[in-house]
Amino acid sequence: MTTGQLPTGAVSFLFTDIEGSTERWEHHRESMKAALERHDVVMRGAIEAHRGHVFKTVGDAFCAAFHTPLDALSAAVDAQRAVGAEDWSSFGPDFPPLRVRMGIHTGVAQERGGDYFGPAVNRTARLEAAGHGGQVLLSMSTQQLVQGDLPTDWALRDWGTHRLKDLRYADRIFQIEAAGLADVATPLRTATALSPRDRIIVEDPLAEGGADAGTAAALAADAGPGSAVSRPANIYEALAATLAAVRDDGDAPGAAVVLSAAQAREAASRRPANLEEYRVGRIAEWSQPRYRLDGRFVALTLLVDQGDEAAAGRWAARQERYDDLGALLAAVPEPAVVVLGPPGSGKSTLLRHLELDAAIAGLRGVGADSAITFFIQLNQYKPDRPGDPVPAPGDWLASRWAERNPDLPALDALLAEGRMILLLDAFNEMPAAGEREFRERVGLWKDWLVRLAQSRPGNRVVFSCRTLDYSAPLSTPALRVPQVQIEPLSDAQVEAFLRAYSPVRGADIWGAIAGTPQLDALRAPFLWASWRATWRVCSRASCGRRSGARWSATTRCLRWRTSWRAATSAAWRSGSGGTRTSCRSAGRWCRASRRWRTGCRQARPMARQARCAWTTTRRWSCWTTRGTRTS
């Protein structure tokens, strides 16, 4: 074993295994003994030459740990070249060449007694087992860290997203291609076929050279008929490929499709001629990277309205916890629910994913009712002309549906069939001149909801609303409307998120925020997802020496966002105090994001949040000046 301290914290693991070793031991026992000795010398030499530590061998399998992912990858490439160059026929006239499969993953693991434990170790083992002899597979976390430092004659082939055996969540898998390595194009041996949701991949236009940019481009470029990944050339091919991927149609059932950002936008904005095209458009729109959702960091609690007369209080929380809004809806009989959460908790994203899953189920013919969804934001609910009364909710929804989908059946006809799931986002953002007008509009939606449940049974309605603004509940004695509370991330979830999405910096970030007041304001998964998106493209692998400065800017933006949220929440509750502080904090945050964007133009998500913060606090300042409130 290499002398020196074992890697700790973020560790890059390299696991190797000889393909078909059991059969070799059965038919070439003596030759295999000698060949294995030579294999061990080759593997150990390559690992130690790149400062790796062999912490375990099991039969012909090697488990090694490295301080850096590039060292792990270099050791794997050198080992594969050495194995490929070896004359294995010298061990027996009919002894076939050894073929070694390798997997590399970077993550946080616990070192104890010279061995490693934790999810990162398990993922590396499953990644290596998914490959074939001659392959070196990389997880997405490793790919992100090495992509900017690869030699010019090395390349990464993107195999797309795969679900590994016994692991719940899928991962993007890459393969290193370099001179002297076998060109292995055999589909990976993953545990199960990708779910239809995971088969639709939309490129991220902001992730230049990143994991999302050009997803599966290398594979698709070489692909022939029946390949595992397709890359449509135009919008018509994109629509057909998306439909085939969802339905398992075509020559390659379970195949994935890679859409460009432009194709996804065009598919989403096209006027659908039928419900099939409508659903394909919903899938394309909500499959875009900015709407991704990791169920590991979602916890939903159902609060049931027991009435004002209940001795234990009106709202009672059920013990069950859900990580999926669709599963929650299936478990409750009420026709309507309200999703509540603080800013950045992912309310809108949950509704979008519900529409995505419903569209996939409809295209696959899952469920007898084949529900049809309609996602719309209620910040558009206002009079057609200034001075006119606000339209009735049902009429407004029907007109918006007809405007977007003139060739589809009318909304009322679909409601009469009991097939609709209405996803009404941003209930708290309905335009209103003040609290009184806002409550009047809430009353309109209450009345409409009761009438819909009575006259059009079978439909479902899901509202989303910011928790602070839900002071006038939609629930009434005539129609109980449960609340779905998005729980803030626990300490363990925040730490797990950082380890999963920032294997190098995650431990340092957690150490800096654990136990601090800032942590309570940073428990929203959307905030961390925005941070991940910006930091991913500004990592050391892609930005070099300037990444330290950008990391400091990221930290400052998060810290200032914390103070903004605390100040605006206090102002919102009190109706007066804290407004000046909140505007000042938002202004600093906005200016910092602008300066940061100058240094790294991909840092747009954080800048967008900054502008939103500035607009919100300015609007609140005007309202408090007039002496009005919304809650």
Stockholm file with secondary structure:
# STOCKHOLM 1.0

chainA/1-631         MTTGQLPTGAVSFLFTDIEGSTERWEHHRESMKAALERHDVVMRGAIEAHRGHVFKTVGDAFCAAFHTPLDALSAAVDAQRAVGAEDWSSFGPDFPPLRVRMGIHTGVAQERGGDYFGPAVNRTARLEAAGHGGQVLLSMSTQQLVQGDLPTDWALRDWGTHRLKDLRYADRIFQIEAAGLADVATPLRTATALSPRDRIIVEDPLAEGGADAGTAAALAADAGPGSAVSRPANIYEALAATLAAVRDDGDAPGAAVVLSAAQAREAASRRPANLEEYRVGRIAEWSQPRYRLDGRFVALTLLVDQGDEAAAGRWAARQERYDDLGALLAAVPEPAVVVLGPPGSGKSTLLRHLELDAAIAGLRGVGADSAITFFIQLNQYKPDRPGDPVPAPGDWLASRWAERNPDLPALDALLAEGRMILLLDAFNEMPAAGEREFRERVGLWKDWLVRLAQSRPGNRVVFSCRTLDYSAPLSTPALRVPQVQIEPLSDAQVEAFLRAYSPVRGADIWGAIAGTPQLDALRAPFLWASWRATWRVCSRASCGRRSGARWSATTRCLRWRTSWRAATSAAWRSGSGGTRTSCRSAGRWCRASRRWRTGCRQARPMARQARCAWTTTRRWSCWTTRGTRTS
#=GR chainA/1-631 SS CCCSCCCCSEEEEEEEEETTHHHHHHHCHHHHHHHHHHHHHHHHHHHHHTTCEEEEEETTEEEEEESSHHHHHHHHHHHHHHHHHSCGGGGCTTCCCCCEEEEEEEEECEEETTEEESHHHHHHHHHHHTSCTTCEEEEHHHHHHHGGGCCTTCEEEEEEEEBCTTCSSCEEEEEEECTTSCCCCCCCCCSBCCCHHHHEEECCTTCTTSSSTTTTHHHHHHCCTTCSEECCSSHHHHHHHHHHHHHTCSSSTTCEEEECHHHHHHHHHSCCSSHHHHHHHHHHHHTSGGGCCCGGGCCEEEEEECCTTCTTCSEEEEEEEESCHHHHHHHCCCSEEEEEECTTSCHHHHHHHHHHHHHHHHHHTCSSSCCEEEEEEGGGCSCSSTTSCCCCHHHHHHHHHHHHCTTSCCHHHHHHTTCEEEEEECGGGCCCSSHHHHHHHHHHHHHHHHHHHHHSTTCEEEEEEEGGGCCSCSCBTTBCCCEEEECCCCHHHHHHHHHHHCTTTHHHHHHHHTTSHHHHTTCCHHHHHHHHHHHHHTSHHHHGGGHHHHHHHHHHHHHHHHHHHHHHHHHHHHSSTTHHHHHHHHHHHHHHHHHHHHHCTTCHHHHHHHHHHHHHHHHHHHHHHHTCCCC
#=GC SS_cons         CCCSCCCCSEEEEEEEEETTHHHHHHHCHHHHHHHHHHHHHHHHHHHHHTTCEEEEEETTEEEEEESSHHHHHHHHHHHHHHHHHSCGGGGCTTCCCCCEEEEEEEEECEEETTEEESHHHHHHHHHHHTSCTTCEEEEHHHHHHHGGGCCTTCEEEEEEEEBCTTCSSCEEEEEEECTTSCCCCCCCCCSBCCCHHHHEEECCTTCTTSSSTTTTHHHHHHCCTTCSEECCSSHHHHHHHHHHHHHTCSSSTTCEEEECHHHHHHHHHSCCSSHHHHHHHHHHHHTSGGGCCCGGGCCEEEEEECCTTCTTCSEEEEEEEESCHHHHHHHCCCSEEEEEECTTSCHHHHHHHHHHHHHHHHHHTCSSSCCEEEEEEGGGCSCSSTTSCCCCHHHHHHHHHHHHCTTSCCHHHHHHTTCEEEEEECGGGCCCSSHHHHHHHHHHHHHHHHHHHHHSTTCEEEEEEEGGGCCSCSCBTTBCCCEEEECCCCHHHHHHHHHHHCTTTHHHHHHHHTTSHHHHTTCCHHHHHHHHHHHHHTSHHHHGGGHHHHHHHHHHHHHHHHHHHHHHHHHHHHSSTTHHHHHHHHHHHHHHHHHHHHHCTTCHHHHHHHHHHHHHHHHHHHHHHHTCCCC
//
